[in-house]
Amino acid sequence: MVKSEIVIGCMSWGKWGKQLSTKAQIEMIQFCVKNGNTTFDHADIYGDYTTEAEFGKALLESGVSRKKIQLVSKCGIQLKDGIRNHKIKHYNYTKEYIIKSVNQSLLNLKTDYLDTFLLHRPSPLMQAEEIAEAILELKECKKIINFGVSNFTPSQIDLLADKMSVQTNQIEFSLTQNLAMNNGSLDQMLQKNIQPMCWSPLGSVFRKENQQSKRILNVLQKLKKKYLVSEDVLLLSWILKHPAKISPVIGTTNKDRILNANKALTVDLDLEDWFELLEASTGIETA
């Protein structure tokens, strides 16, 4: 399962973001592990299918023991590009493709196993029996330890869970995108002991200048004086307060911001402060 409570998202390390050099990636890996952020989140498509391999090269040269870290990766999304000659973006969850994708991720990441392997997004054509065959085979040969999904609804998880154990669901979740609290997703994860991870944990507070952001920032200004931490820390601590034990996936490559994010682990929001932030997000008084 996911080990570090604050997970390092690697989507922006390469071509899709900062384009970190091998040296810079080595330093980032060493820095993260030193500060307790030992779980690294990948997907085969990141950087147009290049970021995994760049990370793997850096990991190999970093001197960091594979046993000290956890690697998460995903497959399923097929990009429309010149690399794989797809004519349209689509999903592929055939047994053959899942196994092929995991083998490629292992080769890219310079490892013998993935701690957690996820299906990236649900496909209307996915067949639970075929997926289960692939996952069972991969587990039997110890190429993956844990299996999960990303962006799946409760009913889509149930479809798979009839055939295999689903141990993780990585969803979009934040103060400004909190539908998972009301659509059954987090309830199911609590009930079934499924580990939640969440992407875009800061939501749209700092990206959109709207009434919702203004209300939230007003509350954050007050609370940061009480808790002596910054606004982003409070947004993460709001997520961490949920009983489902959600692990935020942070996408920053700024070392100071990573250290700052870790401070959220030490902040336990008072009950009324948590609901005040929720009310600021919805604009509606709690019923």
C-alpha positions as CSV (number, residue, x, y, z in Angstrom):
1,M,0.0,0.0,0.0
2,V,1.0,3.7,-0.1
3,K,3.6,4.3,2.6
4,S,4.3,8.0,2.8
5,E,1.3,10.1,3.8
6,I,2.3,12.9,1.4
7,V,3.0,11.3,-2.0
8,I,5.4,12.8,-4.6
9,G,3.7,13.1,-8.0
10,C,6.2,12.8,-10.9
11,M,4.1,14.0,-13.8
12,S,5.8,17.4,-14.0
13,W,9.4,16.1,-13.5
14,G,10.0,15.6,-17.3
15,K,8.7,16.8,-20.6
16,W,5.3,17.8,-19.3
17,G,6.7,20.2,-16.8
18,K,10.1,21.2,-15.4
19,Q,12.2,18.9,-17.7
20,L,14.6,18.1,-14.8
21,S,18.0,16.9,-15.7
22,T,19.2,13.5,-14.5
23,K,21.3,15.3,-11.8
24,A,18.3,17.3,-10.7
25,Q,16.1,14.2,-10.5
26,I,18.8,12.4,-8.5
27,E,18.8,15.3,-6.0
28,M,15.0,15.3,-5.9
29,I,14.8,11.6,-5.2
30,Q,17.5,11.8,-2.4
31,F,15.8,14.9,-0.9
32,C,12.3,13.3,-0.9
33,V,13.5,10.1,0.7
34,K,15.5,12.0,3.3
35,N,12.4,13.9,4.3
36,G,10.1,10.9,4.5
37,N,8.4,11.3,1.1
38,T,9.2,7.8,-0.1
39,T,6.2,7.1,-2.4
40,F,6.6,8.3,-6.0
41,D,3.6,8.4,-8.3
42,H,4.0,7.7,-12.0
43,A,2.0,6.8,-15.1
44,D,3.2,5.3,-18.4
45,I,2.0,8.3,-20.4
46,Y,3.7,11.0,-18.4
47,G,6.0,13.0,-20.6
48,D,4.6,11.4,-23.7
49,Y,5.9,8.0,-22.4
50,T,9.3,9.4,-21.4
51,T,9.2,10.4,-17.7
52,E,9.3,6.9,-16.2
53,A,12.6,6.1,-18.0
54,E,14.1,9.4,-17.0
55,F,13.2,8.8,-13.4
56,G,14.5,5.2,-13.5
57,K,17.9,6.3,-14.8
58,A,18.1,8.8,-11.9
59,L,16.9,6.3,-9.4
60,L,19.6,3.8,-10.5
61,E,22.3,6.5,-10.1
62,S,20.9,8.0,-6.9
63,G,22.2,5.3,-4.5
64,V,18.8,5.1,-2.9
65,S,17.8,1.6,-2.0
66,R,14.8,0.3,-3.8
67,K,13.6,-1.1,-0.5
68,K,13.3,2.4,1.0
69,I,10.9,3.7,-1.6
70,Q,7.5,2.8,-3.1
71,L,6.7,3.1,-6.8
72,V,3.2,3.6,-8.1
73,S,2.4,3.6,-11.8
74,K,-0.7,3.4,-14.1
75,C,-1.7,2.2,-17.5
76,G,-4.6,2.3,-19.8
77,I,-4.7,5.7,-21.5
78,Q,-3.6,5.6,-25.1
79,L,-2.4,9.0,-26.3
80,K,-2.8,10.1,-29.9
81,D,0.9,10.7,-30.9
82,G,3.6,9.6,-33.2
83,I,5.2,7.2,-30.8
84,R,2.5,4.5,-30.8
85,N,0.7,5.5,-34.0
86,H,-2.7,5.8,-32.4
87,K,-5.3,7.6,-34.5
88,I,-7.4,8.6,-31.5
89,K,-7.1,8.8,-27.8
90,H,-8.6,5.8,-26.1
91,Y,-8.3,3.2,-23.3
92,N,-6.9,-0.3,-23.5
93,Y,-7.4,-2.9,-20.7
94,T,-6.8,-6.2,-22.6
95,K,-4.8,-8.8,-20.6
96,E,-2.0,-8.6,-23.2
97,Y,-1.7,-4.8,-23.0
98,I,-1.8,-4.6,-19.2
99,I,1.0,-7.2,-18.8
100,K,3.0,-5.5,-21.6
101,S,2.5,-2.1,-20.0
102,V,3.7,-3.3,-16.5
103,N,6.7,-5.0,-18.1
104,Q,7.6,-1.7,-19.9
105,S,7.1,0.3,-16.7
106,L,9.5,-2.1,-14.8
107,L,12.0,-1.7,-17.6
108,N,11.7,2.1,-17.5
109,L,11.9,2.4,-13.7
110,K,14.8,0.0,-13.4
111,T,12.9,-2.2,-10.9
112,D,11.6,-5.7,-10.6
113,Y,8.3,-4.8,-9.1
114,L,5.7,-2.0,-8.6
115,D,4.5,-1.5,-5.1
116,T,1.1,-0.3,-6.5
117,F,-0.2,-0.6,-10.0
118,L,-3.3,1.3,-11.1
119,L,-5.7,1.4,-14.0
120,H,-5.5,5.0,-15.0
121,R,-9.2,5.7,-16.0
122,P,-12.2,3.5,-16.4
123,S,-13.1,2.3,-19.8
124,P,-16.7,1.4,-20.9
125,L,-15.2,-1.6,-22.6
126,M,-13.2,-3.1,-19.7
127,Q,-13.9,-6.7,-18.9
128,A,-13.4,-7.6,-15.2
129,E,-12.5,-11.2,-15.9
130,E,-9.8,-10.3,-18.4
131,I,-8.3,-7.7,-16.1
132,A,-8.4,-10.1,-13.2
133,E,-6.4,-12.7,-15.2
134,A,-3.7,-10.1,-15.9
135,I,-3.5,-8.9,-12.3
136,L,-3.4,-12.4,-10.9
137,E,-0.6,-13.3,-13.3
138,L,1.4,-10.2,-12.4
139,K,0.9,-10.8,-8.7
140,E,1.9,-14.4,-9.0
141,C,5.2,-13.5,-10.6
142,K,5.6,-10.7,-8.0
143,K,5.8,-7.9,-10.6
144,I,3.1,-6.0,-8.7
145,I,2.4,-6.0,-5.0
146,N,-0.9,-4.1,-4.8
147,F,-3.5,-3.4,-7.4
148,G,-5.8,-0.4,-7.6
149,V,-7.6,2.0,-9.8
150,S,-7.6,5.8,-10.5
151,N,-10.7,7.9,-11.1
152,F,-13.1,5.0,-10.7
153,T,-16.7,5.3,-9.3
154,P,-17.9,3.0,-6.6
155,S,-19.9,0.9,-9.1
156,Q,-16.9,0.6,-11.4
157,I,-14.8,-0.6,-8.4
158,D,-17.5,-3.1,-7.5
159,L,-17.4,-4.5,-11.0
160,L,-13.7,-5.3,-10.6
161,A,-13.9,-6.2,-6.9
162,D,-16.1,-9.2,-7.7
163,K,-13.1,-10.7,-9.5
164,M,-10.1,-9.4,-7.5
165,S,-9.0,-7.3,-4.6
166,V,-8.9,-3.6,-5.2
167,Q,-6.6,-1.9,-2.7
168,T,-6.3,1.7,-3.9
169,N,-8.3,4.4,-5.7
170,Q,-6.6,7.6,-6.7
171,I,-9.2,10.3,-7.2
172,E,-9.4,14.0,-7.6
173,F,-10.1,15.4,-4.2
174,S,-9.6,18.8,-2.5
175,L,-11.5,21.5,-0.6
176,T,-12.9,22.8,-3.9
177,Q,-13.5,19.4,-5.6
178,N,-15.0,17.3,-2.8
179,L,-17.7,15.3,-4.6
180,A,-16.1,12.1,-3.3
181,M,-17.6,12.8,0.1
182,N,-21.1,12.8,-1.3
183,N,-21.1,10.3,-4.2
184,G,-20.2,7.3,-2.2
185,S,-16.5,7.1,-3.2
186,L,-14.9,7.8,0.2
187,D,-17.7,5.9,2.0
188,Q,-16.9,2.8,-0.1
189,M,-13.2,3.1,0.5
190,L,-13.7,3.3,4.3
191,Q,-16.1,0.4,4.2
192,K,-13.9,-1.8,2.0
193,N,-10.6,-0.7,3.4
194,I,-9.4,0.7,0.1
195,Q,-6.6,3.2,0.3
196,P,-7.5,6.6,-1.1
197,M,-4.9,8.8,-2.9
198,C,-5.9,12.2,-4.3
199,W,-4.5,14.3,-7.1
200,S,-4.8,18.1,-7.4
201,P,-5.1,18.3,-3.6
202,L,-4.9,22.1,-3.5
203,G,-7.8,22.4,-5.9
204,S,-8.5,25.6,-7.6
205,V,-8.1,28.0,-4.7
206,F,-4.9,29.6,-6.1
207,R,-5.8,29.1,-9.8
208,K,-9.3,30.7,-10.0
209,E,-10.3,34.1,-8.9
210,N,-13.9,33.5,-8.1
211,Q,-16.3,33.8,-5.2
212,Q,-15.5,30.4,-3.9
213,S,-11.7,31.1,-3.8
214,K,-12.4,34.5,-2.1
215,R,-14.5,32.9,0.6
216,I,-11.9,30.1,1.2
217,L,-8.9,32.6,1.3
218,N,-10.7,34.7,3.8
219,V,-11.0,31.8,6.2
220,L,-7.5,30.6,5.5
221,Q,-6.1,34.1,6.3
222,K,-7.7,33.7,9.8
223,L,-6.7,30.1,10.3
224,K,-3.1,30.5,9.4
225,K,-2.6,32.9,12.3
226,K,-4.1,30.3,14.6
227,Y,-2.1,27.3,13.3
228,L,1.0,29.2,12.3
229,V,1.2,27.5,8.9
230,S,0.6,28.7,5.3
231,E,-2.6,28.4,3.3
232,D,-1.4,25.4,1.3
233,V,-0.6,23.5,4.5
234,L,-4.1,24.1,5.8
235,L,-5.6,22.9,2.5
236,L,-3.7,19.6,2.9
237,S,-4.5,19.3,6.6
238,W,-8.2,19.6,5.6
239,I,-7.8,16.5,3.4
240,L,-5.8,14.6,6.0
241,K,-8.6,15.1,8.6
242,H,-10.9,12.8,6.7
243,P,-11.2,9.4,8.4
244,A,-10.5,7.6,5.1
245,K,-6.8,8.5,5.6
246,I,-6.4,10.1,2.1
247,S,-2.8,10.4,0.8
248,P,-2.4,13.7,-1.2
249,V,-0.3,13.5,-4.3
250,I,1.6,16.7,-4.6
251,G,3.0,17.7,-8.0
252,T,5.5,20.4,-7.0
253,T,9.3,20.0,-7.7
254,N,10.1,22.9,-5.3
255,K,11.9,21.5,-2.3
256,D,10.7,24.2,0.1
257,R,7.1,23.5,-0.9
258,I,7.6,19.8,-0.3
259,L,8.9,20.5,3.2
260,N,6.0,22.9,3.7
261,A,3.5,20.2,2.6
262,N,4.9,17.8,5.2
263,K,3.9,20.3,7.9
264,A,0.3,19.3,7.2
265,L,1.0,16.0,8.9
266,T,1.5,17.9,12.2
267,V,-1.7,20.0,11.9
268,D,-5.0,18.6,13.4
269,L,-7.7,21.1,12.4
270,D,-10.3,21.7,15.0
271,L,-13.7,20.3,14.1
272,E,-15.4,23.7,13.7
273,D,-12.4,25.0,11.6
274,W,-12.8,22.0,9.2
275,F,-16.5,22.7,8.7
276,E,-15.8,26.4,8.4
277,L,-13.6,25.7,5.4
278,L,-16.2,23.3,3.9
279,E,-18.8,26.0,4.3
280,A,-16.5,28.5,2.6
281,S,-16.1,26.1,-0.3
282,T,-19.8,25.3,-0.8
283,G,-21.1,28.7,0.1
284,I,-23.9,26.9,1.9
285,E,-24.3,26.6,5.7
286,T,-24.0,23.1,6.9
287,A,-27.5,21.7,7.2
